[in-house]
Amino acid sequence: MEEPPPRNHRRSAVLCRRRGIEGSETGWIKVRPEEDDLVTLQLEALLAEKSGLANENSNLVRENQCLHQVVEYHQLTSQDLSASFEQVVQGLCLDFSSSPRPTAGEANG
């Protein structure tokens, strides 16, 4: 069994293992000591970005649900309005087939 890496490698290795990132059969990622801090910072930045994207995604899901509700409400109310509008128009008995009424100048002239 392989020895765990020295302490300066452990921070980035622990972060990687927590996230299921493995680089060898033992699960330890070999990082040069001078790169350990950089790898740690990059992983922390990626985790922060992932968290921000997850929050943004949940906000967009809620907004999408609200928009679907608005569309559904609009469809229901427009169906009700169009049905009642048709009933009103049918009850008016308007006659659009007659010729237009003469204007005041035509009637006098």
Secondary structure, DSSP 8 states (H G I E B T S, - for coil): ------HHHHHHHHHHHHTT---STTS-----HHHHHHHHHHHHHHHHHHHHHHHHHHHHHHHHHHHHHHHHHHHHHHHHHHHHHHHHHHHH-----S-----HHHHH-
